[in-house]
Amino acid sequence: MVIAVATTAGVWWFVNVGPGSGDERVEVGAAAPPIVGTTLDGEPFDLADAAGHPVVVNFWGPSCVPCRDEFPLLMAKQKQYADDGLRIVGVLTDDPVEPARRFVADYGATWPTVEDPDRALKSTYRVAGRPQTYFIDGDGIVRSIQIGEIREADFDRQYGAIAP
């Protein structure tokens, strides 16, 4: 299946999210594929632990300028929707770990960032470009995908589909 995904610039991307070689892949309206790994802090991570909460999964890297630009917005939205139980999860892709650790520490971000050294998560989630963000409801269903930097109106519109 091909879905259209809008970016903040009004550009539409068409992403093939249908079944492929039998691997589990992301699809709007279907269960989010697992994210299991190690965080930048060396802690184990399993997306399944966020069951029952709205989740925003953001594929990013510190060398990506739009990723850096949207970081303060993600921090503000985490605080704004804390009473909803919003969980934000970063997935570091296409960048080394050390600069990402410094970047997260400099900003004081409190959400986990999962390392993706072999780009398996990037492949499973069919990341077309960074940043790419997934809005997942409390039942673990992907409700929206955004390719490109998130602006406040984008976040609020898509969060509305996963808010409790």
Secondary structure as UniProt FT lines:
FT   STRAND          2..6
FT   TURN            8..9
FT   STRAND          12..16
FT   TURN            28..29
FT   STRAND          36..39
FT   TURN            40..41
FT   STRAND          44..46
FT   HELIX           47..50
FT   TURN            51..52
FT   STRAND          55..60
FT   TURN            62..63
FT   HELIX           65..80
FT   HELIX           82..84
FT   STRAND          87..92
FT   HELIX           97..107
FT   STRAND          113..115
FT   TURN            117..118
FT   HELIX           120..124
FT   TURN            125..126
FT   STRAND          132..136
FT   TURN            138..139
FT   STRAND          141..147
FT   HELIX           152..159
FT   TURN            160..162
//
